[in-house]
Structure formats: structure tokens, C-alpha cells
């Protein structure tokens, strides 16, 4: 899935930030600059993707 950050500004001034395509705490890292700039942090909801482990690639060499 493509990583996307959506910023929604409602007519009443409420701002919502939604991160899609991120796993684990990567969404919080990706949106931190927006939360800081916009002052958004009152209500944080963690989607099921948050509880998935972020994909990490590791390479292991056996022997020498």
C-alpha cells in the first residue's frame, strides 16, 4: 500500500491528520512535523495497522 498522509480541515477549524500505509510507530514519526506545525494532538486514534510490526529488512551472513 502506498504511504499517504491526509490533512482534513473542517469548517469549524478542527484539524485531523490521518496516516495510511504505515505500520507500527512509523505513522507517528511521519506525522510529527505536521502535529507540531498545526498544533494537533488532542485526540489520537491508533488503527489496526499501528499494531502491525514495521517491515524491517535484515541481512545475515553465516560463515566467513
C-alpha positions in Angstrom: 0.0 0.0 0.0 1.2 3.5 -0.9 2.0 5.7 2.1 -0.2 8.7 2.3 -0.8 11.5 4.9 -4.2 13.2 4.7 -4.8 16.5 6.4 -8.5 17.4 6.9 -9.6 20.9 7.9 -13.3 21.1 8.8 -15.3 24.3 8.6 -15.3 24.7 12.4 -11.5 24.7 12.4 -11.0 21.2 13.6 -7.9 19.6 12.0 -7.5 15.8 11.6 -4.3 14.1 10.3 -4.6 10.5 9.0 -1.7 8.4 8.0 -2.4 5.5 5.7 0.0 2.7 4.6 2.3 3.0 7.7 2.9 0.2 10.2 3.8 0.5 13.9 5.1 3.8 15.2 6.1 4.9 11.7 2.8 6.8 11.4 3.6 8.9 14.4 7.1 9.6 13.1 5.7 10.6 9.7 3.1 13.0 11.1 5.1 14.5 13.9 6.1 17.6 11.9 2.5 18.3 11.0 1.3 17.9 14.5 3.9 20.3 15.7 3.3 22.8 13.0 -0.5 22.7 13.2 -0.8 22.1 17.0 -2.8 18.9 16.5 -2.5 16.3 19.3 -5.8 16.4 21.3 -7.2 13.1 20.1 -5.1 10.3 18.8 -6.6 7.0 17.5 -4.5 4.0 16.6 -5.7 2.0 13.7 -5.1 -1.8 13.4 -2.1 -1.1 11.2 -0.4 0.6 14.2 -0.2 -2.8 15.9 1.5 -4.4 13.0 5.2 -4.5 13.1 7.0 -2.2 10.7 8.7 -4.0 7.9 12.4 -4.3 8.5 14.9 -5.9 6.3 17.9 -7.6 7.8 20.7 -9.5 6.1 22.6 -12.2 8.0 25.7 -13.9 6.7 26.6 -17.3 8.1 30.2 -18.5 7.9 33.1 -16.5 6.6 
